[in-house]
Amino acid sequence: VSVPTLDDAAGYAEFCEALGTFDAKAEEREALFLCLSALLHLGDVDFSEASSPVRGGGPQVEPVDPARLQVAAELLGLEPAALLAALTTRTVTALARGESESFSVRLDGAKTRHARDNLAKAVYSALFDWAVGFVNGKLGALAAAAERDCFIGILDIFGFEAFETNSFEQLCINFANEMLQAQFNADTFRFQQAEYEAEGVPWQHIEYEDNTAIIELLAARRVGAFALLDEECRLQTGTADSFIEKLARSRPAGDELFSVPKLKRAKGGAEFSIKHYAGLVTYETSLFIVKNTDPLLPELSELMGNSECAPLAALFPPDAKKESGAKSRALFSTTVGTRFKEQLGSLMSAIQATHVHYVRCVKPNPKSVSAEFDNALVAEQLRCAGMLEAIRISRAAYPHRLPCGAFLQLFGGLAGAAAAKGATPVDRAGSAAAALLPDGGYCVGKTKVFLRPGVMPRLEARRTVRRAMAVIALQTAFRGQRARKAHKATLRATAAVQMAVRRWIARRRARIRWAAVLCVQRFCRGRLARLRTKTLRRDRGVVLVQSVQRGRAARRHFERQRGAAVTIQAVARRRRASRVVKKAVEKARVKRSYEGQIAEARERLRAEAEEKASVEAEKARLESERAQLEGKASNLEEALKAQKTEHAKELSQLLDGQEKELITLREQLDATKAALAAEGERRGAEERRAEGLALQLNMERASHQKTGRALEEERAAAASARKQLSAAQQQPRDGPSADVGRAEVSKEAARQNEEKLEALQADVSTAQARETQAKSKLAHATAERQKDKAKLDRTLDSLRMKSAEWESERAEHRRLAEHLQGEVLKRDQWLKKAKDIITEYQKRTLTMMQPGQPAVDPPSPYRNQTPRQTPR
């Protein structure tokens, strides 16, 4: 659950800070948070009854989610099985033949949930008591109260509660409010009596509505609602219906304060209604007995006392276990209602022994917004708070009370001379009241004047009429004085207008004469200008002819030089083209051999080295640009700090954003530097790897060439052997033995040559495979370098784009700052000009309104100025 107006993190931090202020130990804080977490998890644990009963009778209750029960048990420092057994079973002790015998009884789902709720209430109650004792111990409040029998207490009550369903809690709260309302009525009555006695005013007893009957209905010793409810709780067969029947029999016939709804009585429902002074409230009593007993099972108390969490186990001492067990065996001799009445009685005793001040808080509207007043809601709150009865008591005799000084200040003017009779304010107030109220209706005390109901409105009406007449007289005098002042101002304005008209006529005649003089001057100046123009045109023609001739000669000379330059360029280009063709032919010839390929690889390596050098140069250039950007940023920061205008806050926010972006750019630049360094290392490794591959390729090629030469030699030897064999076969046989020997030798040599040839071919294929593999590795390394180069180029392009965007934003901010500064300067100039105009107008007004001085002409804008030419 989240509330928009609450910050959980801030609240938790504030709570931890408060614990630190009271020097709470770390283990105490941890135990406090563990207990609160355990209570939250324990509230989420639910139980369900198994469909099949267990052996031995009784329902089988199991947790719906065992994981939640396990978490709650671990936070409480208990075993999950022990906690489950304590919640679902109860030990009952019975006496048989003079001996006590104990046996376990299984609880159903409803009773198990009730035991869970009781455990949570007991833990939270003990935790709350510990927190109160801890704070009081740190503050020393208890020791101070023991030493001194005086204190200041604050009691905060919520007020009456009336919901759709009202249970035992609402009955207790409304009973406390009834007691407090009775005390409030008694205090209000005593305050009125004390004030009348202190002022010496005759006192008469005032009848007011009393709620003693309602208090007797709830708190009577034997027939009260709480007493009858305790009696039903002590009975094994006590029910809510029997409680209502006993309560109804204890009330007299026709009692207006107590009633049972007829429909519910016909249906056998457990409800009754009580007419409180704030209104009728209906209570649903089905859970009254359960909530009034509210026992904590001895098994749960003993289990909590054996908790592994030492601070939590300390909240349930062995005495508490014995007391809980004794209460359980005594059939709950002390119920919740009894304890509540005892605590309420001690509270009322403390209130009666102190001097009480009441503060009533009224909520103007249910939305909690300003400038909205809900009349019905406010009236309902005042009625429930008993304010209407208190006001009725206050207004019973003399509702209006005014100090003597305030009475004379308000109504002394109506009494006239009678208000001045007397030596003291009390005497003067008495004579004024006697003059104003000859029929009575008042009483003068020692310091105040008391008025009967209806007297104060009559005096206020008379004072309003007298004030209206005085206001009319003041308005008449003021309007006459204003009309006379306006007439004098009109006379002065007429004289000023006449002077201004005469001055305007004189100025008009002077302007006409000055226009004639200017006309003659224009004619003379025009004639001189035309003569000067004619001379200039003649000189310009001569210069034009000369410039045309010089341009023609210059163009001829330029054409000759350009032709010669074209001829020289053609010869030079032809020679250069022939050299390029020769180099290309030579390069093609070199490429056909292995040496050319090696030279090409070296050329590639040299090109890559040059590219690396260019990258390093680009890196240096980027670093210089970064330094320039940092210099510009520092200059812009210094310039922006110097501005002190009303938009400084917005500009500072924008600059902070730009600073963050600058930091991001710096981080990206550092990352780029690191990437460049890594790229350089990787390129060096690739170069070394390429050199190794090239060396390996050379070795493979040399081995391949060697193998080829050996293969050629073997082939030549095999060919010669075949030739010898064929020659031997064609020659005539010298003898059978010689022919056979030569044939065998030739066959053996041919077979050996063929085996060597096959081995050489296998070596050649292996060398070719190795060469192909080396070429593929070299091509892969080249492709990787190309990818890295493209990635680096993209990074540099993005950095350049971001730098350009940052520069444009900086320029835009600079233009905005200049614009704002210009606007401020314009505003200052306008204000200065307006001040000058107002000052001049005030001077003129003061001069015109001073009587007895001659009228002075206002300063003319044409005074002390030389004549100038006016447009036609």
Secondary structure, DSSP 8 states (H G I E B T S, - for coil): ---TT--HHHHHHHHHHHHHHTT--HHHHHHHHHHHHHHHHHHT--EEE-SS--TTSS--EEES-HHHHHHHHHHHT--HHHHHHHHHEEEEEEEETTEEEEEEEE--HHHHHHHHHHHHHHHHHHHHHHHHHHHHHHHTHHHHHHH-S--------------SSB-HHHHHHHHHHHHHHHHHHHHHHHHHHHHHHHHT-----------HHHHHHHH-TTTSHHHHHHHHHHSTT--HHHHHHHHHHHS-TT-SSEE--HHHHHHT--EEEEEETTEEEEEE-TTHHHHHH----HHHHHHHHT-SSHHHHHTS-HHHHHHHHHHHHTT-SS-HHHHHHHHHHHHHHHHHTS---------S-TT--SS---HHHHHHHHHHTTHHHHHHHHTSS--EEEEHHHHHHHHHHHHGGGGG-SSSHHHHHHHHHHHH-TT--EEE-SSEEEE-TTHHHHHHHHHHHHHHHHHHHHHHHHHHHHHHHHHHHHHHHHHHHHHHHHHHHHHHHHHHHHHHHHHHHHHHHHHHHHHHHHHHHHHHHHHHHHHHHHHHHHHHHHHHHHHHHHHHHHHHHHHHHHHHHHHHHHHHHHHTSHHHHHHHHHHHHHHHHHHHHHHHHHHHHHHHHHHHHHHHHHHHHHHHHH--STTHHHHHHHHHHHHHHHHHHHHHHHHHHHHHHHHHHHHHHHHHHHHHHHHHHHHHHHHHHHHHHHHHHHHHHHHHHHHHHHHHHHS--S-HHHHHHHHHHHHHHHHHHHHHHHHHHHHHHHHHHHHHHHHHHHHHHHHHHHHHHHHHHHHHHHHHHHHHHHHHHHHHHHHHHHHHHHHHHHHHHHHHHHHHHHHHHHHHHHHHHSTTS-------TTTT--------
